[in-house]
Amino acid sequence: MLTREDTIGVLLVDDHAVVRRGLTAYLDVLEDIRVLGEAGDGRDALRWLGGATELPDVVLMDLMMPGLGGVEATGEVTRGYPGVRVVVLTSFGEMERVHAAMAAGAAGYLLKDAEPDEIAAAVRAAVRGEVRLSGRVARSLTRELTAPKTGLAALTAREREILRLVASGSSNQQIADRLVISERTARTHVSNVLGKLDLTSRTQAALLAIREGLVSPPGTVC
């Protein structure tokens, strides 16, 4: 039999009472996890934490709730209670929401179609300092990380310098002289830059460089 100190305390935050009841019913049968309390939205969760005699080890946090949403509440919890981990449990797997939650300090991101044992495993992992993601979210992140780079991110350091020189009005020969390369090599670099950026002219390249802040607009005094 585990002692109270050996168990993991959990706060459930979800605006649907039926979800909270279902989670409580499952977690309460586990020997190593205790449900300490419930809250209907982010603001209620912060009030609960502020008045708690025993802080939870983990907060299971929904994202889409009235009042203070899950992303904002996650940030408040991680800043105000550094020892408390937040695991997101939501119906929404869009990558913008995943990035926002993780940036706010979430220690896990699960979807509500997760099996009960996955939720328990994520709670335990959070206490160990590990991050647990649902399979679908993990696969999306992997695709995102391995996708070919586009735009400025696709340029090498040399190509970014070429783009700056093109934007400043330098000809291929002037670029060659500046970088101590042949005019032919400079021309090839310029062609590669235009191709990677899906542009058709040096003017388009100049406009893009200005928009992205690589160079100042003509006539700007620095």
C-alpha atoms as an extended CHARMM CRD file, in Angstrom:
* protein
*
       222  EXT
         1         1  MET       CA              0.0000000000        0.0000000000        0.0000000000  PROA      1               0.0000000000
         2         2  LEU       CA              1.4540000000        3.3540000000       -1.0500000000  PROA      2               0.0000000000
         3         3  THR       CA              1.5540000000        6.2030000000        1.4200000000  PROA      3               0.0000000000
         4         4  ARG       CA              0.0420000000        9.6010000000        0.6150000000  PROA      4               0.0000000000
         5         5  GLU       CA              3.5280000000       10.9740000000       -0.0060000000  PROA      5               0.0000000000
         6         6  ASP       CA              4.2220000000        8.2550000000       -2.5870000000  PROA      6               0.0000000000
         7         7  THR       CA              1.2000000000        9.0640000000       -4.7280000000  PROA      7               0.0000000000
         8         8  ILE       CA              0.7930000000       11.6450000000       -7.4810000000  PROA      8               0.0000000000
         9         9  GLY       CA             -1.7220000000       14.3990000000       -6.7900000000  PROA      9               0.0000000000
        10        10  VAL       CA             -3.7380000000       15.5990000000       -9.7880000000  PROA      10              0.0000000000
        11        11  LEU       CA             -6.0030000000       18.5920000000      -10.4220000000  PROA      11              0.0000000000
        12        12  LEU       CA             -8.5420000000       18.1530000000      -13.2310000000  PROA      12              0.0000000000
        13        13  VAL       CA             -9.4000000000       21.2540000000      -15.2730000000  PROA      13              0.0000000000
        14        14  ASP       CA            -12.1860000000       20.8910000000      -17.8500000000  PROA      14              0.0000000000
        15        15  ASP       CA            -15.3930000000       22.7890000000      -18.4720000000  PROA      15              0.0000000000
        16        16  HSD       CA            -17.3590000000       19.5620000000      -18.9940000000  PROA      16              0.0000000000
        17        17  ALA       CA            -18.3900000000       17.9300000000      -15.7250000000  PROA      17              0.0000000000
        18        18  VAL       CA            -18.9030000000       14.5740000000      -17.4300000000  PROA      18              0.0000000000
        19        19  VAL       CA            -15.2530000000       14.5800000000      -18.5530000000  PROA      19              0.0000000000
        20        20  ARG       CA            -14.0770000000       15.3800000000      -15.0360000000  PROA      20              0.0000000000
        21        21  ARG       CA            -16.2650000000       12.6210000000      -13.5860000000  PROA      21              0.0000000000
        22        22  GLY       CA            -14.9480000000       10.1030000000      -16.0930000000  PROA      22              0.0000000000
        23        23  LEU       CA            -11.3330000000       10.9820000000      -15.3840000000  PROA      23              0.0000000000
        24        24  THR       CA            -11.9250000000       10.8910000000      -11.6550000000  PROA      24              0.0000000000
        25        25  ALA       CA            -13.5850000000        7.4840000000      -11.8710000000  PROA      25              0.0000000000
        26        26  TYR       CA            -10.5930000000        6.0640000000      -13.7250000000  PROA      26              0.0000000000
        27        27  LEU       CA             -7.7720000000        7.7610000000      -11.8310000000  PROA      27              0.0000000000
        28        28  ASP       CA             -9.2640000000        6.9680000000       -8.4280000000  PROA      28              0.0000000000
        29        29  VAL       CA             -8.8220000000        3.2430000000       -9.0080000000  PROA      29              0.0000000000
        30        30  LEU       CA             -5.0830000000        3.6770000000       -9.5480000000  PROA      30              0.0000000000
        31        31  GLU       CA             -2.9540000000        3.0970000000       -6.4940000000  PROA      31              0.0000000000
        32        32  ASP       CA             -0.3380000000        5.7320000000       -7.3230000000  PROA      32              0.0000000000
        33        33  ILE       CA             -2.5490000000        8.6380000000       -8.4780000000  PROA      33              0.0000000000
        34        34  ARG       CA             -4.9980000000       10.7380000000       -6.4160000000  PROA      34              0.0000000000
        35        35  VAL       CA             -7.4420000000       13.3360000000       -7.7290000000  PROA      35              0.0000000000
        36        36  LEU       CA             -7.1060000000       16.3050000000       -5.3770000000  PROA      36              0.0000000000
        37        37  GLY       CA             -9.6850000000       18.5560000000       -6.9870000000  PROA      37              0.0000000000
        38        38  GLU       CA            -11.5030000000       19.8160000000      -10.0450000000  PROA      38              0.0000000000
        39        39  ALA       CA            -11.9560000000       23.1650000000      -11.8060000000  PROA      39              0.0000000000
        40        40  GLY       CA            -14.2670000000       24.2420000000      -14.6210000000  PROA      40              0.0000000000
        41        41  ASP       CA            -11.8960000000       26.6700000000      -16.3410000000  PROA      41              0.0000000000
        42        42  GLY       CA             -8.4700000000       28.2490000000      -16.0720000000  PROA      42              0.0000000000
        43        43  ARG       CA             -9.5390000000       30.9680000000      -13.6600000000  PROA      43              0.0000000000
        44        44  ASP       CA            -11.1640000000       28.4280000000      -11.3300000000  PROA      44              0.0000000000
        45        45  ALA       CA             -7.9840000000       26.3500000000      -11.4800000000  PROA      45              0.0000000000
        46        46  LEU       CA             -5.8470000000       29.2970000000      -10.3800000000  PROA      46              0.0000000000
        47        47  ARG       CA             -8.2640000000       30.0650000000       -7.5540000000  PROA      47              0.0000000000
        48        48  TRP       CA             -8.1290000000       26.4280000000       -6.4820000000  PROA      48              0.0000000000
        49        49  LEU       CA             -4.3300000000       26.4130000000       -6.5080000000  PROA      49              0.0000000000
        50        50  GLY       CA             -4.2050000000       29.6810000000       -4.6000000000  PROA      50              0.0000000000
        51        51  GLY       CA             -6.2540000000       28.2170000000       -1.7630000000  PROA      51              0.0000000000
        52        52  ALA       CA             -4.9040000000       24.6750000000       -1.7730000000  PROA      52              0.0000000000
        53        53  THR       CA             -3.3850000000       23.1750000000        1.3670000000  PROA      53              0.0000000000
        54        54  GLU       CA             -1.7210000000       20.5730000000       -0.8560000000  PROA      54              0.0000000000
        55        55  LEU       CA             -0.5690000000       21.4560000000       -4.3500000000  PROA      55              0.0000000000
        56        56  PRO       CA             -0.9990000000       18.8570000000       -7.0740000000  PROA      56              0.0000000000
        57        57  ASP       CA              1.9680000000       17.3310000000       -8.8110000000  PROA      57              0.0000000000
        58        58  VAL       CA              0.1630000000       17.4710000000      -12.1580000000  PROA      58              0.0000000000
        59        59  VAL       CA             -2.6770000000       19.5070000000      -13.6470000000  PROA      59              0.0000000000
        60        60  LEU       CA             -4.6510000000       17.8130000000      -16.4260000000  PROA      60              0.0000000000
        61        61  MET       CA             -5.6690000000       20.8490000000      -18.4770000000  PROA      61              0.0000000000
        62        62  ASP       CA             -8.2920000000       21.2110000000      -21.1990000000  PROA      62              0.0000000000
        63        63  LEU       CA             -7.5400000000       23.9020000000      -23.7800000000  PROA      63              0.0000000000
        64        64  MET       CA            -10.8410000000       25.2890000000      -25.0380000000  PROA      64              0.0000000000
        65        65  MET       CA            -12.7280000000       26.6170000000      -22.0200000000  PROA      65              0.0000000000
        66        66  PRO       CA            -14.7930000000       29.7240000000      -21.3560000000  PROA      66              0.0000000000
        67        67  GLY       CA            -13.0890000000       32.4990000000      -19.4260000000  PROA      67              0.0000000000
        68        68  LEU       CA             -9.3930000000       31.8040000000      -19.0850000000  PROA      68              0.0000000000
        69        69  GLY       CA             -8.4250000000       29.1810000000      -21.6700000000  PROA      69              0.0000000000
        70        70  GLY       CA             -5.9840000000       26.3440000000      -21.2490000000  PROA      70              0.0000000000
        71        71  VAL       CA             -2.9480000000       27.8950000000      -22.9270000000  PROA      71              0.0000000000
        72        72  GLU       CA             -3.1230000000       31.0430000000      -20.8120000000  PROA      72              0.0000000000
        73        73  ALA       CA             -3.8350000000       29.0240000000      -17.6690000000  PROA      73              0.0000000000
        74        74  THR       CA             -0.9000000000       26.7230000000      -18.3990000000  PROA      74              0.0000000000
        75        75  GLY       CA              1.4150000000       29.7130000000      -18.5340000000  PROA      75              0.0000000000
        76        76  GLU       CA              0.0120000000       31.0750000000      -15.2620000000  PROA      76              0.0000000000
        77        77  VAL       CA              0.4080000000       27.7160000000      -13.5220000000  PROA      77              0.0000000000
        78        78  THR       CA              3.9570000000       27.0500000000      -14.7150000000  PROA      78              0.0000000000
        79        79  ARG       CA              5.0660000000       30.5680000000      -13.7790000000  PROA      79              0.0000000000
        80        80  GLY       CA              3.2910000000       30.7190000000      -10.4320000000  PROA      80              0.0000000000
        81        81  TYR       CA              3.8290000000       27.1130000000       -9.3310000000  PROA      81              0.0000000000
        82        82  PRO       CA              7.1340000000       25.8610000000      -10.7820000000  PROA      82              0.0000000000
        83        83  GLY       CA              6.8010000000       22.4770000000       -9.0990000000  PROA      83              0.0000000000
        84        84  VAL       CA              3.4440000000       21.7410000000      -10.7300000000  PROA      84              0.0000000000
        85        85  ARG       CA              3.4630000000       20.0770000000      -14.1590000000  PROA      85              0.0000000000
        86        86  VAL       CA              0.7190000000       20.6580000000      -16.7050000000  PROA      86              0.0000000000
        87        87  VAL       CA             -0.4250000000       17.9660000000      -19.1210000000  PROA      87              0.0000000000
        88        88  VAL       CA             -2.8510000000       19.1620000000      -21.7760000000  PROA      88              0.0000000000
        89        89  LEU       CA             -5.8360000000       16.9170000000      -22.4720000000  PROA      89              0.0000000000
        90        90  THR       CA             -7.8710000000       18.2930000000      -25.3430000000  PROA      90              0.0000000000
        91        91  SER       CA             -9.9200000000       17.4380000000      -28.4260000000  PROA      91              0.0000000000
        92        92  PHE       CA             -7.8370000000       19.7490000000      -30.6160000000  PROA      92              0.0000000000
        93        93  GLY       CA             -4.6290000000       18.5800000000      -32.2730000000  PROA      93              0.0000000000
        94        94  GLU       CA             -3.8350000000       21.5320000000      -34.5440000000  PROA      94              0.0000000000
        95        95  MET       CA             -0.1180000000       22.2680000000      -34.4850000000  PROA      95              0.0000000000
        96        96  GLU       CA             -0.6580000000       25.9530000000      -33.6450000000  PROA      96              0.0000000000
        97        97  ARG       CA             -2.3430000000       24.8650000000      -30.4060000000  PROA      97              0.0000000000
        98        98  VAL       CA              0.3690000000       22.3000000000      -29.6960000000  PROA      98              0.0000000000
        99        99  HSD       CA              3.1150000000       24.8890000000      -30.1600000000  PROA      99              0.0000000000
       100       100  ALA       CA              1.2710000000       27.4260000000      -28.0180000000  PROA      100             0.0000000000
       101       101  ALA       CA              0.7090000000       24.9460000000      -25.1830000000  PROA      101             0.0000000000
       102       102  MET       CA              4.2910000000       23.6990000000      -25.1890000000  PROA      102             0.0000000000
       103       103  ALA       CA              5.6080000000       27.2580000000      -25.3110000000  PROA      103             0.0000000000
       104       104  ALA       CA              3.4590000000       28.0180000000      -22.2550000000  PROA      104             0.0000000000
       105       105  GLY       CA              5.2240000000       25.2200000000      -20.3890000000  PROA      105             0.0000000000
       106       106  ALA       CA              3.0530000000       22.1320000000      -20.8770000000  PROA      106             0.0000000000
       107       107  ALA       CA              4.7870000000       18.8590000000      -20.0260000000  PROA      107             0.0000000000
       108       108  GLY       CA              2.5670000000       16.7980000000      -22.2800000000  PROA      108             0.0000000000
       109       109  TYR       CA             -0.1290000000       17.0200000000      -24.9200000000  PROA      109             0.0000000000
       110       110  LEU       CA             -2.7940000000       14.3330000000      -25.1960000000  PROA      110             0.0000000000
       111       111  LEU       CA             -5.9700000000       14.1210000000      -27.2180000000  PROA      111             0.0000000000
       112       112  LYS       CA             -9.2270000000       13.0970000000      -25.5680000000  PROA      112             0.0000000000
       113       113  ASP       CA             -9.4030000000        9.9190000000      -27.6120000000  PROA      113             0.0000000000
       114       114  ALA       CA             -6.3710000000        8.6910000000      -25.6570000000  PROA      114             0.0000000000
       115       115  GLU       CA             -6.7420000000        5.4350000000      -23.7740000000  PROA      115             0.0000000000
       116       116  PRO       CA             -7.0130000000        5.8100000000      -19.9880000000  PROA      116             0.0000000000
       117       117  ASP       CA             -3.6580000000        4.1190000000      -19.4540000000  PROA      117             0.0000000000
       118       118  GLU       CA             -2.0510000000        6.6720000000      -21.8100000000  PROA      118             0.0000000000
       119       119  ILE       CA             -3.3460000000        9.4730000000      -19.6120000000  PROA      119             0.0000000000
       120       120  ALA       CA             -1.9890000000        7.8130000000      -16.4900000000  PROA      120             0.0000000000
       121       121  ALA       CA              1.3530000000        7.2200000000      -18.2190000000  PROA      121             0.0000000000
       122       122  ALA       CA              1.5340000000       10.9100000000      -19.2090000000  PROA      122             0.0000000000
       123       123  VAL       CA              0.8520000000       11.9710000000      -15.6190000000  PROA      123             0.0000000000
       124       124  ARG       CA              3.6200000000        9.7120000000      -14.3360000000  PROA      124             0.0000000000
       125       125  ALA       CA              5.9890000000       10.8770000000      -17.0700000000  PROA      125             0.0000000000
       126       126  ALA       CA              5.3670000000       14.5340000000      -16.2220000000  PROA      126             0.0000000000
       127       127  VAL       CA              6.3880000000       13.9120000000      -12.6120000000  PROA      127             0.0000000000
       128       128  ARG       CA              9.6230000000       12.3420000000      -13.8670000000  PROA      128             0.0000000000
       129       129  GLY       CA             10.3040000000       15.4620000000      -15.9320000000  PROA      129             0.0000000000
       130       130  GLU       CA              9.4790000000       13.7810000000      -19.2390000000  PROA      130             0.0000000000
       131       131  VAL       CA              7.2510000000       15.0500000000      -22.0310000000  PROA      131             0.0000000000
       132       132  ARG       CA              4.5580000000       12.7230000000      -23.3470000000  PROA      132             0.0000000000
       133       133  LEU       CA              2.6940000000       13.4470000000      -26.5910000000  PROA      133             0.0000000000
       134       134  SER       CA             -0.2170000000       11.6520000000      -28.1950000000  PROA      134             0.0000000000
       135       135  GLY       CA              0.7840000000        9.5570000000      -31.1880000000  PROA      135             0.0000000000
       136       136  ARG       CA             -1.0040000000       11.8160000000      -33.6560000000  PROA      136             0.0000000000
       137       137  VAL       CA              0.6440000000       14.9500000000      -32.2770000000  PROA      137             0.0000000000
       138       138  ALA       CA              4.0710000000       13.2950000000      -32.2200000000  PROA      138             0.0000000000
       139       139  ARG       CA              3.6820000000       12.2400000000      -35.8540000000  PROA      139             0.0000000000
       140       140  SER       CA              2.6560000000       15.7620000000      -36.8690000000  PROA      140             0.0000000000
       141       141  LEU       CA              5.6750000000       17.2240000000      -35.0990000000  PROA      141             0.0000000000
       142       142  THR       CA              7.9500000000       14.7150000000      -36.8280000000  PROA      142             0.0000000000
       143       143  ARG       CA              6.5470000000       15.6200000000      -40.2460000000  PROA      143             0.0000000000
       144       144  GLU       CA              6.9830000000       19.2900000000      -39.4220000000  PROA      144             0.0000000000
       145       145  LEU       CA             10.6100000000       18.8110000000      -38.4000000000  PROA      145             0.0000000000
       146       146  THR       CA             11.4970000000       16.6980000000      -41.4280000000  PROA      146             0.0000000000
       147       147  ALA       CA              9.6050000000       18.7300000000      -44.0330000000  PROA      147             0.0000000000
       148       148  PRO       CA             11.8170000000       20.4810000000      -46.6110000000  PROA      148             0.0000000000
       149       149  LYS       CA             12.6370000000       24.0280000000      -45.6160000000  PROA      149             0.0000000000
       150       150  THR       CA             11.1190000000       26.7930000000      -47.6930000000  PROA      150             0.0000000000
       151       151  GLY       CA             11.5530000000       30.5430000000      -47.9920000000  PROA      151             0.0000000000
       152       152  LEU       CA             14.4830000000       32.2370000000      -46.2760000000  PROA      152             0.0000000000
       153       153  ALA       CA             15.0030000000       29.1810000000      -44.0510000000  PROA      153             0.0000000000
       154       154  ALA       CA             16.0270000000       27.2370000000      -47.1700000000  PROA      154             0.0000000000
       155       155  LEU       CA             18.9220000000       29.5990000000      -47.9460000000  PROA      155             0.0000000000
       156       156  THR       CA             22.4800000000       28.9510000000      -46.8780000000  PROA      156             0.0000000000
       157       157  ALA       CA             24.4600000000       31.7130000000      -45.1610000000  PROA      157             0.0000000000
       158       158  ARG       CA             26.2080000000       32.4840000000      -48.4760000000  PROA      158             0.0000000000
       159       159  GLU       CA             22.8600000000       32.6340000000      -50.3000000000  PROA      159             0.0000000000
       160       160  ARG       CA             21.4490000000       35.0450000000      -47.7220000000  PROA      160             0.0000000000
       161       161  GLU       CA             24.4600000000       37.2850000000      -48.3440000000  PROA      161             0.0000000000
       162       162  ILE       CA             23.8300000000       37.0170000000      -52.0860000000  PROA      162             0.0000000000
       163       163  LEU       CA             20.2130000000       38.0450000000      -51.4810000000  PROA      163             0.0000000000
       164       164  ARG       CA             21.3430000000       41.1000000000      -49.4850000000  PROA      164             0.0000000000
       165       165  LEU       CA             23.6810000000       42.1300000000      -52.3130000000  PROA      165             0.0000000000
       166       166  VAL       CA             20.9810000000       41.6070000000      -54.9320000000  PROA      166             0.0000000000
       167       167  ALA       CA             18.6030000000       43.7090000000      -52.8530000000  PROA      167             0.0000000000
       168       168  SER       CA             21.1920000000       46.4850000000      -52.5930000000  PROA      168             0.0000000000
       169       169  GLY       CA             21.2910000000       46.6570000000      -56.4040000000  PROA      169             0.0000000000
       170       170  SER       CA             24.5860000000       44.8790000000      -57.0000000000  PROA      170             0.0000000000
       171       171  SER       CA             25.1470000000       43.3160000000      -60.4120000000  PROA      171             0.0000000000
       172       172  ASN       CA             26.4870000000       39.7870000000      -60.8010000000  PROA      172             0.0000000000
       173       173  GLN       CA             29.9770000000       41.2010000000      -61.4280000000  PROA      173             0.0000000000
       174       174  GLN       CA             29.7810000000       43.4400000000      -58.3670000000  PROA      174             0.0000000000
       175       175  ILE       CA             28.6570000000       40.4550000000      -56.2840000000  PROA      175             0.0000000000
       176       176  ALA       CA             31.5900000000       38.4560000000      -57.6740000000  PROA      176             0.0000000000
       177       177  ASP       CA             34.0410000000       41.2350000000      -56.8090000000  PROA      177             0.0000000000
       178       178  ARG       CA             32.6090000000       41.6170000000      -53.3020000000  PROA      178             0.0000000000
       179       179  LEU       CA             32.7470000000       37.8910000000      -52.5040000000  PROA      179             0.0000000000
       180       180  VAL       CA             35.9370000000       37.1770000000      -54.4760000000  PROA      180             0.0000000000
       181       181  ILE       CA             34.2930000000       34.6170000000      -56.7390000000  PROA      181             0.0000000000
       182       182  SER       CA             33.8670000000       34.3840000000      -60.5060000000  PROA      182             0.0000000000
       183       183  GLU       CA             31.0360000000       36.2100000000      -62.2610000000  PROA      183             0.0000000000
       184       184  ARG       CA             29.7180000000       32.8380000000      -63.4140000000  PROA      184             0.0000000000
       185       185  THR       CA             29.5860000000       31.5370000000      -59.8340000000  PROA      185             0.0000000000
       186       186  ALA       CA             27.8240000000       34.7030000000      -58.7260000000  PROA      186             0.0000000000
       187       187  ARG       CA             25.2820000000       34.2620000000      -61.5020000000  PROA      187             0.0000000000
       188       188  THR       CA             24.6870000000       30.6570000000      -60.3980000000  PROA      188             0.0000000000
       189       189  HSD       CA             24.1910000000       31.7410000000      -56.7890000000  PROA      189             0.0000000000
       190       190  VAL       CA             21.6700000000       34.3910000000      -57.8190000000  PROA      190             0.0000000000
       191       191  SER       CA             19.7830000000       31.8400000000      -59.9020000000  PROA      191             0.0000000000
       192       192  ASN       CA             19.7230000000       29.3850000000      -56.9880000000  PROA      192             0.0000000000
       193       193  VAL       CA             18.4130000000       32.0640000000      -54.6030000000  PROA      193             0.0000000000
       194       194  LEU       CA             15.6110000000       33.0230000000      -56.9810000000  PROA      194             0.0000000000
       195       195  GLY       CA             14.7190000000       29.3660000000      -57.4710000000  PROA      195             0.0000000000
       196       196  LYS       CA             14.5950000000       28.5530000000      -53.7550000000  PROA      196             0.0000000000
       197       197  LEU       CA             12.4300000000       31.5990000000      -53.0790000000  PROA      197             0.0000000000
       198       198  ASP       CA             10.1900000000       30.8530000000      -56.0830000000  PROA      198             0.0000000000
       199       199  LEU       CA             10.9050000000       34.2980000000      -57.5180000000  PROA      199             0.0000000000
       200       200  THR       CA             11.3810000000       35.3240000000      -61.1430000000  PROA      200             0.0000000000
       201       201  SER       CA             13.2610000000       38.6260000000      -60.9020000000  PROA      201             0.0000000000
       202       202  ARG       CA             15.8820000000       40.4930000000      -58.9210000000  PROA      202             0.0000000000
       203       203  THR       CA             13.2450000000       43.1400000000      -58.1380000000  PROA      203             0.0000000000
       204       204  GLN       CA             11.0560000000       40.5430000000      -56.4150000000  PROA      204             0.0000000000
       205       205  ALA       CA             14.1120000000       39.3680000000      -54.4730000000  PROA      205             0.0000000000
       206       206  ALA       CA             14.8500000000       42.9200000000      -53.3630000000  PROA      206             0.0000000000
       207       207  LEU       CA             11.2820000000       43.4720000000      -52.2090000000  PROA      207             0.0000000000
       208       208  LEU       CA             11.3090000000       40.2140000000      -50.2420000000  PROA      208             0.0000000000
       209       209  ALA       CA             14.6350000000       41.0920000000      -48.5880000000  PROA      209             0.0000000000
       210       210  ILE       CA             13.2430000000       44.4770000000      -47.5370000000  PROA      210             0.0000000000
       211       211  ARG       CA             10.0300000000       42.9340000000      -46.2270000000  PROA      211             0.0000000000
       212       212  GLU       CA             11.9630000000       40.3630000000      -44.2020000000  PROA      212             0.0000000000
       213       213  GLY       CA             14.2820000000       42.9920000000      -42.7620000000  PROA      213             0.0000000000
       214       214  LEU       CA             17.4520000000       41.7200000000      -44.4000000000  PROA      214             0.0000000000
       215       215  VAL       CA             18.1200000000       45.1450000000      -45.8920000000  PROA      215             0.0000000000
       216       216  SER       CA             16.7300000000       48.6350000000      -45.3030000000  PROA      216             0.0000000000
       217       217  PRO       CA             14.3910000000       50.2350000000      -47.8540000000  PROA      217             0.0000000000
       218       218  PRO       CA             16.1050000000       52.6220000000      -50.2780000000  PROA      218             0.0000000000
       219       219  GLY       CA             16.6250000000       56.0660000000      -48.7490000000  PROA      219             0.0000000000
       220       220  THR       CA             16.4370000000       54.7800000000      -45.1410000000  PROA      220             0.0000000000
       221       221  VAL       CA             18.9840000000       56.3630000000      -42.8150000000  PROA      221             0.0000000000
       222       222  CYS       CA             20.3790000000       53.8400000000      -40.3550000000  PROA      222             0.0000000000
